[in-house]
């Protein structure tokens, strides 16, 4: 890879890696798994830079979704290695951290595709068409996954006494 291409990739990583790490964290629910996932995807983007440099973030987002779904499938076949809570880690008992833990836990409980749609659609604020492109599915499937995912999140958060402010009105975009 020439120096100019390497510089373009470096600029992409420098400017977009924080956003992509947030997406990876919300997809995995674990900081270390998110960092590993993002590293794998950035390696993939680097190898394919010539082909994806016109829209590297969209490519990276789709790769994050696909790899996170594949990880969940792998873990489902090996339940003894399932994601555990962060036992042994000191927790901050501030309200904001507690709410974040509830939301991340509720996201973890969603099926992988619903989780991916909710993360991309509502937390990354992408339009339905962009989420459909990242997921490799129709806009109708995105709306269906979003509706079901939000309903399950509302149920999970209502059980914990937390009201969910996300509405489905964005599906019109």
Phi, psi and omega in degrees: 000131181289167182297324180293321177292319177298322178293320177298315179297315179301318178297318178300312181297316181297320185272332188244354186294328179295316179295316180293326177295321177298316178299314180299319179297316181292330177285325184262329183079009183217128184299314182292318177295323179295317179296318178297315180300313180297319179300315178300316182291320179295325174298318179296318179296317180301314181296325184258019189306318181302320182280332189251000187294344176288331177212065185293329181291319178297318178297314181296319179299314179296319178296321177299314180298310182298315181292324179292322177295318178298322177296318179294323177297316180298316180293329179294329178280344181232075187297336180291345180251020182296156178301130177252169175288169182276063180296144179085355180261130179295131181256143174276129185265020177293151182303318182297320180291321179297317179296317179299318178298319178297315182293315179297320177297318178294322177296320179300327183285343180286150171300153188305315183290321177296317179299314181300316180295315181298317180297309183291320185285312189257328181268329174265352176058042178272147174294159182305317182298320179291322178294318179300318178295318180293328183270344182071039181219179181280163177294328177296321178294322177298313181297321179294313178298320180295315181298312180294319180296317178295321179298317179292323177296316178302315179299312183296318182284329177293323177298330180269002178085014181249127178275143182259120184279353183288131177247163181271007183296341179293342184295348178284343182288000000 
